[in-house]
Amino acid sequence: MARFRVGVDIGGTFTDIVFLDDDGTVHTKKVSSSVDDYARAIVESIRELFHETGVAGHDVSEVLHGTTVASNAILELRGARTGLITTKGFRDVLEIRRLRMPRLYDIAWQKPAPLVERRLRMEVAERITARGDVEIPLDPAEVERVLDRLLGHGIEALAVCLLNAYANPAHEQQIKAIVERRVPGMPFCISTDVLPEIREYERSSTTVINAYVMPVVQRYLRTLRAGLGEIAVRTPLLIIQSNGGLMTAEAASRMPMHIIESGPAAGVIGAQALARRTGMAKIITFDMGGTTAKASIVEDGEVNRATEYSVGGGIMHGSRLLSGSGYQLRVPAIDLAEVGAGGGSIVWIDTGGSVQVGPRSAGAFPGPLCYDLGGTEPTITDANVILGYLNPTHLVGGALKLNASRSHEVFEARIARPLGLELAEAAYGAHLIAASNMIRAIKSVSSERGRDPREYALFAFGGNGPLFAAGMAR
């Protein structure tokens, strides 16, 4: 009888595997993420745990997975080459966006470029009124011509969003039938399947994001499912949603927009369960990994949820940290603030001679200098090694040996010496700057919303969370 549940979490730097037996026994494994093929690290780690514990594939009842594959595709702009078919006169909705700015009067701010370049945003002459009446019928021949042009540009995915389609999906359904006949198997979606609601920009943006990450997520889940089959794990694969719920891998392949915040949401749900068990009514969750740091609130045993949020533009947030800076998604999600500060965040000196941390990250490969994998720039992890906060011989259970001398050498040359500081002073300064950046996330979900953080317990987790939690709490 299957009695083990397998939990899998992929981050930008490390992958974590947990086996939970029905009797409460826990087995864990932590390895570096295989950024060229995230599924490989998962399958190899589960295989190793099978060997170490004597568990077999038929003993696994289900696999629960939190992933950042979809969000990474957006943050790194590595999604599919996507085309958009829209109503004549509305191809620039993605460009115009909303009149929102992350900082009022910031004339230097530049909105992120649309995920679909303008030449891949094609128009068709059709019009449905707000009441759902057909004012200008759709010409199937024009759709065929537009589709031919997009295919000629080598698109890998397609989004369809017509004006007022939420009131009458007939024209989008016609386009859907043509696409399915002409290019069966192409990843594509129509807005009335994705978000049949009013608000043109949000509907367009959400539909485009869904199409943009669809091939990436489909390839990943297909590879993961095949790899699990090779080690005889044929039980359900369930993916954590951005709202903290679960969905099947098949559903996630069709609607990947629901798993953009999968990994961060899983951490908040875990903290919520622990808070309920320990009787804590108010907690602030703080999750810091190798790439980003996230904060959220749990009050009276319940998480806060947002109905829409932004992703990308250097930061992820809902109604939270910097409204309007990224790509808008109108789907339910746990309300959290996420900043680009993690263990792999690069420490650098700007033209004004000030130390900066992030938002660029060394990731899992080449990673921090101390990983000895070819990294050339100092990171927060290197600063923590210099300060003695990390044991060079026991990271990842001893599987990853750190080259502390490499951290000392480059940090001295690139940061300490140009600033005229002792090495330890420079490292501690970088550590404090990273902590200050992350406190912004905590403030955005607490004091900036009228909550007194002194009334809350701080739940820190993730690979770097506990390293910073005590200092941040002070």
C-alpha positions in Angstrom: 0.0 0.0 0.0 1.4 3.4 -1.0 2.2 5.4 2.2 4.7 8.1 1.3 3.9 11.6 0.1 6.7 13.3 -1.8 7.1 17.1 -1.6 9.2 18.9 -4.2 10.3 22.5 -4.2 12.4 24.1 -6.9 14.1 27.4 -6.4 16.4 29.4 -8.5 19.4 27.9 -6.6 18.4 24.7 -4.8 15.9 21.9 -5.1 14.4 20.3 -2.0 12.8 16.9 -1.7 10.8 15.6 1.3 9.4 12.1 1.9 6.6 12.0 4.5 5.6 8.6 5.8 2.1 8.0 7.1 3.6 7.5 10.6 5.2 11.0 10.5 8.7 9.9 9.5 10.5 12.5 7.4 13.4 12.0 4.9 14.9 15.0 3.1 17.3 15.8 0.3 18.7 19.2 -0.8 20.6 19.5 -4.1 21.6 22.3 -6.5 18.9 23.1 -9.1 19.7 21.9 -12.6 18.9 25.1 -14.4 19.3 23.6 -17.9 16.7 20.9 -17.0 14.9 21.5 -13.6 13.3 18.0 -13.8 16.7 16.2 -13.8 17.6 17.3 -10.3 14.2 16.2 -9.0 14.3 12.8 -10.5 17.9 12.1 -9.5 17.2 13.3 -5.9 14.2 11.1 -5.6 16.1 8.1 -7.0 18.9 8.8 -4.4 16.4 8.9 -1.6 14.8 5.7 -2.8 18.3 4.1 -2.5 19.0 5.6 0.9 15.6 4.8 2.5 14.6 1.6 0.8 11.4 3.3 -0.5 10.2 2.3 -4.0 8.1 4.0 -6.6 5.0 2.0 -5.7 5.2 3.2 -2.1 4.5 6.8 -3.2 0.9 7.9 -3.0 1.3 11.4 -4.5 3.9 14.0 -5.5 3.2 17.6 -4.4 5.3 20.2 -6.3 6.0 23.9 -5.8 7.9 25.4 -8.7 9.3 28.7 -10.0 9.6 27.5 -13.6 6.8 29.7 -14.9 7.9 32.8 -12.9 11.5 32.4 -13.9 10.5 32.3 -17.6 8.9 35.7 -17.1 11.5 37.3 -14.9 14.3 36.1 -17.2 12.2 36.8 -20.4 12.8 33.2 -21.6 9.2 32.3 -22.5 7.9 31.3 -25.9 7.9 33.5 -29.0 4.3 34.5 -28.7 1.8 36.0 -31.2 -1.4 37.9 -30.4 -4.6 38.2 -32.4 -6.8 41.1 -31.3 -9.5 43.5 -32.5 -8.5 46.1 -35.1 -7.3 49.2 -33.3 -6.3 47.4 -30.0 -2.9 45.9 -30.8 -1.2 48.4 -28.4 -3.3 47.7 -25.3 -0.2 45.8 -23.9 1.9 48.8 -24.6 -0.4 51.4 -23.2 -1.2 49.4 -20.0 -2.7 51.3 -17.1 -1.8 54.8 -15.8 0.1 53.3 -12.8 3.7 54.0 -11.8 5.6 52.2 -9.1 6.8 55.6 -7.7 4.9 58.8 -8.2 6.8 61.5 -10.2 9.7 59.0 -11.0 10.4 60.3 -14.5 13.3 57.9 -14.9 11.1 54.8 -14.6 10.6 52.8 -17.8 7.8 50.3 -18.1 8.8 46.8 -19.1 8.6 45.9 -22.8 5.5 43.9 -23.7 6.0 40.1 -23.8 4.8 40.2 -27.4 6.7 42.5 -29.7 4.6 44.8 -31.8 5.1 43.0 -35.2 3.7 39.8 -33.6 0.5 41.6 -32.4 -1.9 41.2 -35.4 -5.4 42.7 -35.8 -8.6 41.4 -37.3 -11.6 43.5 -38.3 -14.4 42.4 -36.0 -16.4 44.1 -33.3 -18.7 42.8 -30.5 -20.5 45.4 -28.4 -20.4 45.5 -24.6 -23.9 43.9 -24.7 -22.6 41.0 -26.7 -24.1 42.0 -30.1 -22.1 41.3 -33.2 -21.6 44.7 -34.9 -18.9 43.7 -37.4 -18.8 39.9 -38.2 -15.5 38.1 -38.2 -14.0 37.1 -41.6 -12.5 33.6 -41.4 -10.4 34.3 -44.4 -8.8 37.3 -42.7 -8.0 35.1 -39.7 -6.3 32.6 -42.0 -4.2 35.4 -43.5 -3.2 36.8 -40.1 -2.3 33.3 -38.8 -0.1 32.7 -41.9 1.8 35.9 -41.2 2.3 34.9 -37.5 3.5 31.4 -38.4 5.8 33.0 -40.9 7.4 34.9 -38.1 8.0 31.6 -36.3 5.7 32.0 -33.3 5.8 29.2 -30.7 2.6 30.1 -28.9 -0.5 32.2 -29.6 -2.9 34.3 -27.5 -6.3 35.6 -28.7 -8.0 38.5 -27.0 -10.9 40.3 -28.8 -12.7 43.4 -27.5 -15.8 42.6 -25.4 -15.3 38.9 -26.0 -16.4 38.2 -22.3 -19.9 39.3 -23.4 -20.0 37.0 -26.4 -17.2 34.5 -27.1 -18.4 33.5 -30.6 -15.6 35.2 -32.5 -12.8 33.9 -30.3 -14.3 30.4 -30.6 -14.2 30.8 -34.4 -10.5 31.7 -34.2 -9.9 28.8 -31.8 -11.5 26.3 -34.3 -9.3 27.7 -37.2 -6.1 27.5 -35.1 -6.9 23.9 -34.0 -7.5 22.9 -37.6 -4.5 24.7 -39.1 -1.8 24.0 -36.4 -2.9 21.2 -34.1 -0.8 20.9 -31.1 0.4 24.6 -31.0 0.1 26.0 -27.5 -2.5 28.7 -27.6 -5.3 30.2 -25.5 -8.3 32.5 -25.9 -9.2 35.1 -23.4 -12.7 33.8 -22.8 -11.2 30.5 -21.6 -8.6 32.2 -19.5 -10.4 35.2 -18.0 -13.9 35.9 -19.3 -14.2 39.3 -17.5 -14.4 43.0 -18.2 -11.2 45.1 -18.1 -9.4 44.9 -21.5 -5.8 45.4 -20.4 -5.9 42.9 -17.5 -7.7 40.3 -19.7 -5.1 40.8 -22.5 -2.1 40.7 -20.2 -3.3 37.6 -18.4 -4.0 35.8 -21.7 -0.6 36.7 -23.1 1.2 35.6 -20.0 -0.6 32.3 -20.0 0.4 31.7 -23.7 4.0 33.0 -23.1 4.8 30.4 -20.4 2.7 27.6 -21.7 5.4 25.9 -23.9 7.9 26.2 -21.1 5.7 24.7 -18.4 4.4 22.0 -20.8 7.9 20.9 -21.7 9.0 20.9 -18.0 6.0 18.9 -16.7 6.2 16.5 -19.6 9.9 15.9 -18.9 9.2 15.6 -15.2 6.4 13.1 -15.7 8.6 11.0 -18.0 11.4 11.0 -15.5 9.1 10.0 -12.6 7.9 7.2 -14.8 11.4 5.9 -15.2 11.7 5.5 -11.4 8.3 3.8 -11.3 6.5 6.8 -9.7 3.2 6.8 -11.5 1.0 8.5 -8.9 -0.7 11.9 -9.3 1.6 14.9 -9.8 -0.1 17.9 -8.1 1.2 21.4 -8.6 0.8 24.2 -5.9 -1.2 27.1 -7.3 -0.5 30.8 -6.6 -3.5 30.9 -4.3 -2.2 28.0 -2.2 -4.4 25.3 -3.6 -3.5 22.3 -5.8 -4.1 21.5 -9.5 -3.1 18.5 -11.6 -0.1 18.7 -13.9 -2.5 18.4 -16.9 -4.5 21.5 -15.7 -1.3 23.4 -15.0 -0.1 22.7 -18.6 -3.3 24.3 -20.0 -3.5 27.2 -17.5 0.1 27.8 -16.3 -1.0 31.3 -15.2 -2.2 29.7 -12.0 1.2 28.5 -10.9 3.3 31.6 -11.5 3.7 32.1 -7.7 3.6 28.4 -6.9 6.8 28.1 -4.9 6.3 31.2 -2.7 2.7 30.2 -2.1 3.7 26.8 -0.8 6.0 28.4 1.9 3.1 30.6 3.2 0.7 27.6 3.3 3.3 25.7 5.3 3.8 28.6 7.7 0.1 28.9 8.1 -0.2 25.2 9.1 2.6 25.6 11.7 1.0 28.8 13.1 -2.3 27.0 13.6 -0.6 24.1 15.2 1.3 26.3 17.7 -1.6 28.6 18.4 0.0 31.8 17.0 -2.7 34.2 15.7 -0.5 36.7 13.9 2.7 35.9 11.9 4.8 37.4 9.2 6.3 34.8 6.9 9.7 35.5 5.6 11.1 33.2 2.9 14.6 34.0 1.5 16.2 31.7 -1.0 19.1 32.1 -3.4 17.4 34.5 -5.7 14.5 36.3 -4.0 13.0 37.1 -0.6 9.2 37.0 0.0 7.0 38.2 2.9 3.4 37.6 3.7 0.9 37.8 6.5 -1.2 35.2 8.3 -3.8 36.5 10.7 -6.1 34.3 12.8 -5.0 31.3 10.9 -5.9 32.7 7.5 -3.6 33.9 4.7 -4.4 37.1 2.8 -5.2 36.8 -0.9 -5.2 39.2 -3.8 -7.4 39.0 -6.9 -4.6 40.3 -9.2 -0.9 41.0 -9.0 2.1 41.9 -11.2 5.1 39.8 -12.0 8.4 40.9 -13.5 9.8 44.3 -13.9 12.4 43.4 -11.3 9.9 42.6 -8.6 6.8 40.5 -8.0 3.9 41.9 -6.0 0.1 42.0 -5.8 -1.5 45.1 -4.5 1.8 45.2 -2.7 5.2 46.6 -2.9 5.4 48.6 -6.1 2.1 48.6 -7.9 2.2 48.8 -11.6 5.8 47.9 -12.3 5.4 44.5 -13.9 3.1 42.4 -16.1 -0.4 42.3 -14.8 -2.1 39.0 -13.9 -5.8 38.9 -12.9 -5.9 35.6 -11.0 -6.3 34.8 -7.3 -3.0 34.6 -5.5 -1.6 34.7 -1.9 -0.8 38.4 -1.3 2.9 38.6 -0.7 5.8 41.0 -1.4 8.8 39.7 -3.2 12.1 41.5 -3.7 15.1 40.6 -5.7 17.4 39.9 -2.8 18.7 36.4 -2.1 21.9 34.5 -1.3 23.0 34.7 -4.9 22.3 38.4 -5.3 25.4 40.1 -6.7 27.2 42.8 -4.6 28.6 45.6 -6.7 29.7 49.2 -6.5 27.8 51.8 -8.6 29.3 54.8 -10.4 28.7 56.9 -7.3 30.9 54.7 -5.2 28.0 53.2 -3.2 27.5 49.4 -2.5 24.5 47.9 -4.2 23.0 44.4 -3.7 21.0 42.8 -6.6 18.7 42.6 -8.4 21.0 40.5 -10.6 21.7 37.0 -9.2 24.4 34.4 -9.8 21.7 31.7 -9.4 22.7 28.1 -9.1 25.2 28.2 -11.9 27.8 29.6 -11.8 26.5 30.7 -8.4 28.5 32.5 -5.7 32.3 32.6 -5.8 32.5 30.1 -3.0 30.7 27.4 -5.1 33.8 27.3 -7.3 31.7 26.8 -10.4 33.1 29.7 -12.4 31.4 32.6 -10.7 33.3 35.9 -11.0 31.2 38.3 -9.0 30.8 38.6 -5.2 27.4 37.7 -3.7 25.6 37.8 -0.4 26.5 34.2 0.2 30.1 35.1 -0.2 29.7 37.9 2.4 28.1 35.4 4.8 31.0 32.9 4.3 33.5 35.7 5.1 31.5 36.6 8.2 31.5 33.0 9.4 27.7 32.7 9.1 28.0 29.7 6.8 30.0 26.5 7.5 32.1 25.9 4.4 32.1 22.2 4.9 28.5 21.4 5.6 26.3 23.2 3.1 23.7 20.9 1.5 24.5 18.3 4.1 28.1 18.4 3.2 27.5 17.7 -0.5 28.6 21.2 -1.5 32.0 22.3 -0.2 32.6 26.0 -0.2 35.8 27.6 -1.3 36.0 30.4 1.4 39.4 31.6 0.1 37.9 32.5 -3.2 35.2 34.6 -1.5 37.8 36.4 0.5 40.1 37.1 -2.5 37.4 38.5 -4.9 35.4 40.4 -2.2 38.6 42.0 -1.1 39.6 43.1 -4.6 36.1 44.1 -5.9 34.5 45.6 -2.8 36.7 46.1 0.2 39.8 47.6 -1.3 38.0 50.1 -3.6 36.0 51.4 -0.6 39.0 51.5 1.7 37.4 49.1 4.2 38.5 46.0 6.0 37.2 42.8 4.4 34.9 42.0 7.3 33.5 45.6 7.3 32.7 45.4 3.6 31.1 42.0 4.0 29.0 43.1 6.9 27.9 46.2 5.1 26.7 44.1 2.1 24.8 41.9 4.6 23.1 44.9 6.2 22.1 46.3 2.8 20.5 43.0 1.8 18.7 42.9 5.1 17.5 46.5 4.5 16.1 45.5 1.1 14.2 42.6 2.6 12.8 44.7 5.4 11.0 46.7 2.6 9.1 43.6 1.8 8.1 43.1 5.4 7.1 46.7 5.9 5.0 46.6 2.7 2.7 43.8 4.2 2.8 45.2 7.8 3.4 48.8 8.8 2.5 50.2 5.4 -0.9 48.6 5.8 -1.6 49.8 9.3 -0.2 46.6 11.0 2.2 46.9 14.0 4.9 44.3 13.3 5.6 44.1 17.0 2.3 42.2 17.4 3.5 39.5 14.9 5.8 36.5 15.2 8.4 36.3 12.4 8.4 32.9 10.7 11.7 32.6 8.7 12.4 29.8 6.3 14.2 29.2 3.0 17.9 28.6 2.6 18.8 32.1 3.8 15.8 33.2 5.8 17.1 32.2 9.3 20.5 33.8 8.6 18.8 37.3 8.4 15.7 36.9 10.5 17.2 37.8 14.0 18.9 41.0 12.7 15.8 42.0 10.7 13.6 41.5 13.7 15.8 43.8 15.8 
